[in-house]
Amino acid sequence: MSFCGSYRPEDVTFLLKRLAPLPLLDVAQKERLIQSGARHYSEMLSPEALPSPRYLEIFQQACTANRPQMARDCLTLAALIAARRSGPITLVSLVRAGTPVGVILKHLLQQVMGRGATAADEVAHYSVSIVRDRGIDEVALQHILQQGHAPESIVFIDGWTGKGVISQVLEQAVGDFNQRHRLAIDAGLYVLSDLAGTAACAASSADYLIPSSILNATVSGLVSRSVLNASIGAGDFHGCVYYEEFAAHDQSRAFADSLIAEGVAQAARHSLPAPVPVDRAKVAAISTAFLNATMARHGITDVNLIKPGIGEATRVLLRRVPRLLILRDPEAPDVAHLKLLAAEKSVPCIVDARLPYQAVSLIQSALDG
């Protein structure tokens, strides 16, 4: 039932049901079905394309430029996790953006923090599905517990927060799971960058280009976004499609290995800096004010059509129907890939120097045409 995707078995175990390739819907058709309420987004996949040579070049440039910062934040997050978990650590990353981060954290916890040398402090890593409006994969959670991992060892991992929806879904879903099973699993989300002020633990609240955020399957173990449709039975994990045909273009292992090496090298050169706590209340206030102002300014009634931050803005341009790209500084290297995607898809782009994030994408309302 479980597999490691294109990663090594010791990197991660995906608790996902591998599905045959699904009927693919074009992005515009999928958007209409989602926004009309006819279908849930988790029931459908749209085609994934390999990045163009120019886009891949930008990804490599982003890796070179931002690898030190991402590695530093991974080290910070690993140190925070090690401080909060005295015994075994069970990393549970959220498919897909959490998976590369979880792989990196597992190795940094072992190689830098000295964890995992014995069964008493082992470090395990699973990747599971969570779906907005439908919650976390409870079959996967049960499986983790059945493998002997203590509830108190579990740490949920993702790459970043945008509006904070997934961290809120996680808190509600795990809270319900705990109540039904009389458990006390920590429902807090651990991320590299918390833009919404909703993560339990974050290395920073900076909106910077996390390189893994700008690719899809080819940096996440060749798995699709998770699927929850009629093909998933009551005892099944949530599903995914495995893009074996992309294997020659896969960046997953190389990307994680480069970040692990950078983190180990940084730890050898410098003592780990004391983490600076994220001011969650301040970050949340900025997020709320921005969302309210943007809805008013652009005549938006559904907050789900606003995607703040580089990571979320990229997701819109890769797999939704974008209405508008807003950049704080169009010359910033961190948004080069967004300008390229917007140009390729003829998406209008405006500049707003007051933006609290480097980038924001607005999704076209399919109902308004």
N, C-alpha and C positions, 0 to 999 in steps of 0.2 A: 504493500500500500504506500510506503514512503520511499522517497528517493532523494538524491543530492543534486539533481539538475546537472549543470556543467561544472559544478564545484567538486572538490575532493570530498569523499565521505566524511572525513574528519572536520570539514568546514561547517557543514550544515546538513540537517535532515528536513526536507520539505514535507510537511504533513498536508499533502494535496493529492487528490485523485486525478491521475493523468487521463485526460479525455481525448477522444479522436478529434481531429480538427472540426471546429464548429462551422455551420453556415455563417459566412461573414456578411455583415451589413455595412454599406458605405457610411461614412461618418455623419452625413446630413440625415440619412434615414434613421440611424441610431439616435441622433439628437432629438428628432421629432418624436420618436417612441418614448424616450426618457421623459421629455418635458411635458408630453401629453398625459403621462401616467399610464400609458398602454403597456409598457414594459419597464422592468427595473434595470438599471445599468449593469447589474451583476449578471444578468441573464444573457448578455450579448457581448460579442467581441467584434471590433472592426479590424481591418487588415493592419498588420505591422509591417512597415517597410524598413529596410536597412538604411542607415544614414548615408547621405551622399558623401563623396570624397571630401568636399569642402567642409561639411558639417563634422565629419570625423576628424579633420584637421583641427577644427575649433575645439573639439572634445580633448584632443591631445594637448593643445595649448592650455586649456583649462586645467588639465591634470598637472602640467608642469608648473603653472602659476599658483594653483590653489592646493596642491598636495600638502605643503607644509601646514597650512591652516587647518585643513581637514584632519590631518594626522594629529595635530595638537589638540583639536577638539575631541578626537577619538580617545586620545590619552587621558584627557580631562574626564570624559564620560566613564572610561574604564576605572579611573581612580575613584570616582564617585560611587560606582557600582561596588567596587571592592570594599569601600568603607561602609556601605550599607548592607552587605551580605557577608556575614562572618564565616559561613560554612560553604556548602556547594552553591554554585550559581547556574541557573538554568535560563539562558537567554532565549526569549521567544520573540523573534522579529516578525514584523507585519509585512506580508507580501504586498508590493514588491520593494518599495523604497527602503524598508528596514533591513532587507536581507544583506546587501553588501556591508552595511554598518555592523550588523550582527557578526558577520564573518570576521571582520577586522577586530571587533571588540573581543571575540573569543580568543584570538591569538595574542592580542596585547595583554589580556588578563593572564594568560599562561606565561608569555615570554617576558613581560615587564613587571607585572604585579605578583608573579610567583604563585599564581593559583593553579590548581589542577594537578599538582604533583601526586596527590593521593586521592583515594575515593572520598575522603572526608571533605575535600574542597574541590571536587571535580567541576569542570566547566563544560556544560553541554549547550548546544545551539540548535533550536528548531525554528522553522519559519512557517507561520500559519496565516490563514485568511481572516480578514475582518471586513465587513461590508456595511457601509452607511445604511441606516434604517433597519438592518437585519442582524447586526451584532457580530460577535466573534464566533469562530468555528468551535462549538462546544465539544464535538467529537474529537477534535485535535487536542483540546485541553484535557479531556478525559484520558486520551492516549498518553500524554506527557506524564500525568499523575500515575497511570498504570505502569509506566516504566520505572517507577520508584523514585521519581523526583519529588522532593518535598514541596508543598504549596508555598512555603516561605522562601524557597530558593528562586522562584520565578521572577524574571525582570522583562518587561515588555519594551521592545526596541523599535524605533522608527527613525527616519532620516531627519524630519523637521515637522513643525506644525505650520499650517497656513492660516485658516480661520479657527482651527482647534476642534473641528468636527470629529475627527477620528479619536482624539483623546477623550472627548466626551462620550462617544459611542462605547469606547473601551471601558470607561469607568462604569457606565450603566450596565453593560453586558456582563462584565466580571462581577460587579456587585450583585446582580441577579443570580449568577452562577454560584457565587459564594453563599448566598442566602439559601438556595435550594439544596446545596450539598454540605452546608455547615462548615464552610472553609473560610480562610482569611487570606486569599491570594491578593497581593498588592496590585491594585488596578491602575497604578500610576504609569504614565508613559515616559520613557527615557529617550531623549533626542539630542542630535547635535545642535540644532538651532530651533528655538521656540519663538516664533513670530506672533503667536496668539496669547501667550501667557497662560496656557492650559496644560503644559507638560509638568509632570511631577518633578522632573530632573532634567536639566539641559546644560550643555557645555557653554552655550551663548544664546543671545537673541539677535545675532547679526544676520542680516539677509545677504549672504554671500553665495557664490556659485559653488555648491557641492557638486563636484564633477559627475558623480553617479546619477544626479538628478536629470541630466540632459539626454541620457539614453534610456531605452526601454529594456527589452529582454536581453540584449547583448551585454548588459552590465549587471544583470540580476539572475544569472544562472540559466538563461534561455527559457524561463517560464513566462507565460502570459500573465496578465492581470487575472486575479482569481475569479472563478465563475460559480454562480449559485443559481442553478436552474432545475428543470424537471429531471435532468440526468443524475442529480445528486440525491441519493436515497437517505433515509433517516439515519443509517449507520455509517454513511460515507463522510470522508473529509470533503470540504469544498473542493472544487475542481480547478484544473488549469490545462492549458495546451502547452506541450513542450516543443519548442521550435528547433528541432534537430537540424533542420535545413540551414540554420544560421550558424552552425558550429564553426565554420571556417572564419567567421567574422566576430566570434565571441571575444569580449574583453573582460569577462567576469573574474576569472582567476588572476589574470595579469593585473587588473585594477586593484583588487583586494591585496594581492601580494606586494604591490608597490607601496600601498598605504601602510601595511604592516611593517615593511622594511623602513619606511620613513619614520614611523612611530618609534620603533626600536632604536633607530639611530638618534632621534631627538632625546629619548630617555637616557641614552648612554652619554650624550653631550651635556645635558642639563638636568638639574633636579626638577621634578615636576612642580609647576607653579600651583599655588593654592587656588582652587576654583573660586571664581567670583560669582556669588549667587545671582541668578536672574531675578530682577524685580518683577515678579509675575503680575502684580496689580498694575504697575505702570505700563507694562507691555500690553496687558489686556485692555487697558483704557485707550491706548493708542489704536489698537485693533478695532475696538468697538466704534470709536469716533470716526476712523477712516471708513469703515463699512457703511455707517449711517450717511456720511457725507457723499460717498460714491453712489449709493443708491439714489439719493436726492438729485445729485448732479447729472446722472445719466438715465434717470427715469426707470430704474430697476426695481421690481417688486419682489424678486426672488433672490435672496442673498447667495444662493448656490451658484449664481451666474457670475459672481465676483471671485477671482482667484488671486490672492495677494502673495507676493514673494516670487523669487526666481524659480524655485522648484515647481510651484503650482502653475505659474505662468507658462512654463515650458510644457507641462502636461496638457494644457489647453491647446497650445499650438501643435502638439504632436498628435492628439487624438480626439479633440472636440471641434466645434465650429466656432472659431474666434470672431468676435465682433470688433474688438479694439485691443491694441497693446499700448500700455502706458509705461514710459520709462522716466526715471529720475534724471539720468545722465546718459544720453545715447552713445557717448564716447567711452563709457566705462567698459573695460575688457570683459567683465562678468556678464554683459548682456549682448555680446557679439553674436552668440548663437540665436538669440531671440530675434535680433534684427534680420538674420539670414532666413530664419523660418518665416517671419512675417513677410519678407520680400518674396519668398518662394510661393506663399499662399495668398498674396495680395491682401494682406491684413493691414488696415490703417494703423499708423503708429503716431502717438502724440507724446510730447514731453511735458512733464509736470515736476518742476524742481522741488516742490513742497512734499512730494510723495514720501511717506515714511518707510517705503521699501524701494529696492532697486527697480523692481518691475511688478506690474499687475496686468493680468489679462482679463478681459470681459468676454463672456460667452454670448453668442448670438441667441436671442430668444426665438426658438423655432415657431412658437405660437404666434409671434408678431410678424413672422416672415422676415 
